[in-house]
């Protein structure tokens, strides 16, 4: 059975306009959420708008926006609202971005301070138009937050910096975020269809480079399921991530933004997500979040506290070194 989906966002994706409409599957009960509108949600929205900021919560039509904004957890999306990529799953606008705004780092830092965030997630659009992919701007945002809110922990969700100098990624690593996140998104077999502007092994190598340059820095990556992948392929990606030293894995259900986006192959059940979580922990991840509504920044603050505690427990349980 099909259900209606919002088609008013189709103009955001001119590259998808001529694609045939696809059937949109009716959501199961475990994926239904309340419409946002709480007092906390409105307060967060006012702060974001007053600072002239963009959030991935809105641009990507995240289903958790009502829950997160109620507790003033908003994920800032820097470097504009227009992406140079055209991923088949993403609802962010595609097109030619505007020039970077040099006032943005401080505006983001001011919003973090005003919301009193203990933990903040900063992400961005892809900026293939920039020589460094926007890495210097990303690092400037991290430094501004550090200067304005020194006790706030900072998590970043970065682009892949494909075809950019190695120094681009290194500049962000050297800004010392508490968590460096880059999502692999899907299994290698589906990259050409789902993430055509990216390369699986390049993204994997980026995560590995973080650990090589700063072993103490937490790394994180995420997958969507429901695009046609198999359980065995997901398990192989887990192994690849562990080989790259990834600490934290998130797995969530893909939800189709419009009829022009990649169709949903199937809905994975809550029990299947629990099984994936158990497998991931058995493979050695310090932290795993796997559920139908899991997204990269969902419950990020609480998850970071658990991640840090897991590492501390791991260190305490490690055998003492012998001379």
N, C-alpha and C positions, 0 to 999 in steps of 0.2 A: 504493500500500500504506500502511495506517495503522499507527501504533504507539501503545502506551500512554503516557499522560502522567500526571504526578502530579496527582491530583484532591483531595488533602487540603488544598490551599490555597484551595479554592473558597469556604470560609466567610469568607475575608478580604474577599470582594467581594459583599456582600448585594444590591447593585444589579444584579448579573449573574446572580443565582440562577435567575431565571425565563427566562433566555435558552436557546434550544435548543443542545444540544451540537453542536460542529462537528468535522469530521474533522481529525485531527492528522497531518500528513505525516511520513513517516519521514525522519530527518535523514540527509543525505549524509555520506560519510566525512570530508569536510573540516570538519565541524562537531562532530565527536566529541572530547571532552576527558576527561582523567583525573579521577576522583573525588578531592576534596581530602583531605588527611590527613598531609601532611609535618610535620616537626618545626617548621619555620618557620610553617606555617599554624596549628598549634596554639598556638604562642607568641603570634602576632598575635591569635588569637581570645581568648586569656586576657587580654591587655591591654585589648582592647575591652570585654570583659565586666566586668573589674574596675573600669573607669571608668564603667560603666553607660551605655555609648554604643550608638547604633544605626548600622548601616552599610547603605548602599544595595546593597552587595555581596550581603548576605543577603536584604534585603527585596525586592529586584528579581530575586532568583534568577539572578545574573550567572554566565554559564558560565566566566568567567575567575577566579573566586574562588580556586581552588587555586593557580594560577600567581601571582596578585598577592599573596595573603597569605603565600606562602612567602618572598617578599622584603619582607615587612612593608609592603606598599602597600595600605592600606585606605581606602576613601572614606567619610568620616563623613557621616551624614545627620542633620541637626539639626532641632530643633523637633518631635521626636516621631516616631512610626512610622506615624501615621495621617494620610492625605491627604484634603482636602476635595473633590478632583476625582475623576472616575471614568473616566479614559482607557481606551479599549478595549484598549490594548496592555500596560498596566502591571500589575505584580504587587504593588505596595505597597498596604497596607490602606486601604480607603475607609471614612470615617465621621466622627464628631465628635471632633476632637483634644482633648487635655488642655491645660491652661494651660502656658505656657512656663516652663521651669525656669531661674531666674536663675543657677544654678551651672554650667549647661552650657558656656558659653564657656570657663571656666577648665578644666573637665574635659577638653574637647576639646584645649585647649592642652597640658595635662599629658600626654595620651596621645601627642600629636605629639612632644613632647620625649622621652618614654620610648621611643618607637619609633625615635627618632633620624632622623626623616624629613627629607630634603633638599627634598622637594616634597610638598605635601599637597593633596588635593582635598576640598572641603567642598560638599555639596549639601543639599537639604532637601525636605521635602514641601511641597505647596501649602498655604498657610494663609489661605484666603479669609475665615476668621472673624475675622482680626485687622485692625485699622484700617489698618495699614501693610503688611499681608501678611507681617510678620515681618522687615522690612528692618533695623530697629534691632538685633534680636537677631543677625541675620546679620553685620552690621557689627561687633558686639561680639565675635563669634567670631574674625573676622579680626584685630581689634586685640589680642585675648588671645594669639593665636598669635604675632603680631609681637613682643609683649612677652616671651614665654617662649622663643621660638626665633627670634631676629632674622635668622638667615641662611637660614631655611627659606622657600622660595618658595611662595606661596599661590595656588591656583586655586579659583575658586568656580563652581558650577553652580546657577543660581538659578531660581526660579519666574518667571512673567511679570509679576506685580504688576498683573494686569488689574483695572481699575476702582479702582485705588489712586492716591493723590496722586502727582504727578510727583516730589515730594521723596523718596518711598519708594525708588525706584531710585537717585536721586542720592546718598542716604546710603551705599549700598553702593559705588557708584562712588568716592565720596570716601574710603572706607576703603582705597583703593589696592591691591586684590588684583593679583597679577602677571598673572593671566588671568581675564577675565570671560567665562564660558560660559553660554549659554542655548540650548537645543536647539529647533530648529524641528520636529524629529521626522519630519514627512512633508510631502507636497506639498499646496498649498492645496485642491485638489479633494477630498481625503480628510479634511479637518479635521472636518467635521460628524460623520463616522462614527468617526474614530479619536481625535480630540482635541476632543470637543464643548464642553468648558469653556473652550477657548482660542480665540484669534483670530490667524490667520497674520500679518496685517500689524501687529498690535500687538506680537507677538514680534519681528518684523523691526525695528520702530521702536525697541524696547528696545536691541537691539544697536547700532543707529545712534546712539542717544543716548549710549552709552558713549564712542564715538569723538568725538562732539561735545564732551563734557565733559572728557575726558582722552584726547587723541589718542595718547599714548604707551602707553596700556593695551592689552594684547593682547586681542582678542576671538575667540571660538571658538563654533562651533555644530555640531550634528550631525543626521544623518538616519538613519532606518531604511529599508531596502528589503525588498520581499517582501510588501507590503500591498496591491498592486494598482496601484502607480504605473508610469509609463512612463519610459524613459530620457530622453525629451525633457522630461518634467516635472521630473525630477531636475536636468537641465542648466539649466532655467529657475530653479530654486531656487538653484543655484550663482550665477547671474547676479544674483539678488536679494540674496544674501549679499554678493557683491562690491560691489554698489551701496551697501550699508550699511557697507562697510569691514571686513567680517569677515576675520581673518587666517588662521584655522585651521579646517579642515573635517574632520569625522569622518563616515564612512559605514559602517554595519554591517548585518548580516542580522537582521531581526526574527525572534524565536523566541517561539512561543506558550506562555504560562505554564500555562494550563488550557484545557479544552474550551469554557469560557464566554467566553474572550477572542477577540479578532478572529482569524480564521483566517489562516494563511499562504497567500498567493496563489501564490508560487513561491520557490524557492531560487535566488538569483543565484550564479553560479559564480565561483571565484577569478579567472578571466580577465576576467570582466565587471567585477569590483571593480578590477582593475588598469587597465582602460580608463577607468573613472570617475576614478581617481586621476590618470591622465595628462591627462584633460580638465580636471580641477579645477586642476592646476598651470598648464595653458595659459591658464586664465582669470585667473590672478594670485594665487591663494592662496599665502601664505608657507609653509604647512605643510598636508599632507593625510595622513590615515590612513584607508585604505579597504580593508577585508577582511571576510570573513564574521564573524569574531569581534571586530571592532573595537567598542569601547564608549567612551563619553566619557572615562573616566578610565583606560582601559587603556594602560599604558606612558606615563602622563602626565608623569612626571619626565623620562624620556629625550626625549619629544616636545617638552617645554618647552625643553630645552637646544638642540634642533635648531631650534625656532621662533626663539629668541633669536639663534642664529647666522645664520639666514636673514635676519633683519632687519638685523643688523650687516653682512652681505655686501651687502644691498640699498643700505644707506647708503653704503658704500664705493664702490659702482659708480655711484652717482648723479652726474650732471654737476655740476660746481661752479657755484654761483650767481654770476651776473654783476651788477655794480653799474651 
